[in-house]
Amino acid sequence: MSNRNLWRRNVWLLGLIAALAFGVSVYAQDRDDQEGRWVYLGSRHVDGHRDHDVVRVGMRDGKFRAVQLRVIGGAVDFHRVMVHFGNGTSEEIAFRERIPDGCRTRAIDLPGKRRIIRSVEMWYGKESWHRRPKVEVYGIR
């Protein structure tokens, strides 16, 4: 085999391996979503008159290891997020970000093992006073 043919074969194999790795990664992400790992916990509208809301969860929803905030209908500036657990403890999430319309936070890991979430408390503001963005809270088991 000539060097040129060997080089072409190696490039083709490398491309095939990369495509397979990407496909496996996408499949795993889709499968996680299909299995329902993210659980909808509740939502609140940012109405302009309040800059503080609480999403109540509870024991019936189970134990979670992380939360995620999703924003619909306008950008939201988060100032503070506090998670209150079933055992009476609370954890302030180190999170001060602006989440654009249609976007979400990364998975925000909760301390310790999976825990019952009693509520998620949020302090925020919105970009435009013409819209009422909605913040949805999801948990991952």
ZICORWO-V30424 format. One record per backbone hydrogen bond with DSSP energy under -1.0 kcal/mol. NH is the residue of the N-H (numbers start at 0). CO is the residue of the C=O. If there is no record, write none. Layout:
((NH,CO) (NH,CO))
This chain:
((5,1) (6,2) (7,3) (8,4) (9,5) (10,6) (11,7) (12,8) (13,9) (14,10) (15,11) (16,12) (17,13) (18,14) (19,15) (20,16) (21,17) (22,18) (23,19) (24,20) (25,21) (26,22) (27,23) (28,24) (29,25) (30,26) (31,27) (32,28) (33,29) (34,30) (35,32) (36,31) (38,138) (40,136) (41,136) (43,134) (45,132) (52,121) (54,119) (56,117) (57,116) (60,57) (61,58) (63,114) (64,139) (65,139) (66,107) (67,137) (69,135) (70,102) (71,133) (75,98) (76,124) (77,96) (78,122) (79,122) (81,120) (82,90) (83,118) (84,88) (85,115) (87,84) (90,82) (92,80) (94,92) (98,75) (101,70) (102,99) (104,68) (107,66) (109,64) (114,63) (117,83) (118,83) (119,54) (120,81) (121,52) (122,79) (123,50) (124,76) (126,74) (133,71) (134,43) (135,69) (136,41) (137,67) (138,38) (139,65) (140,36))
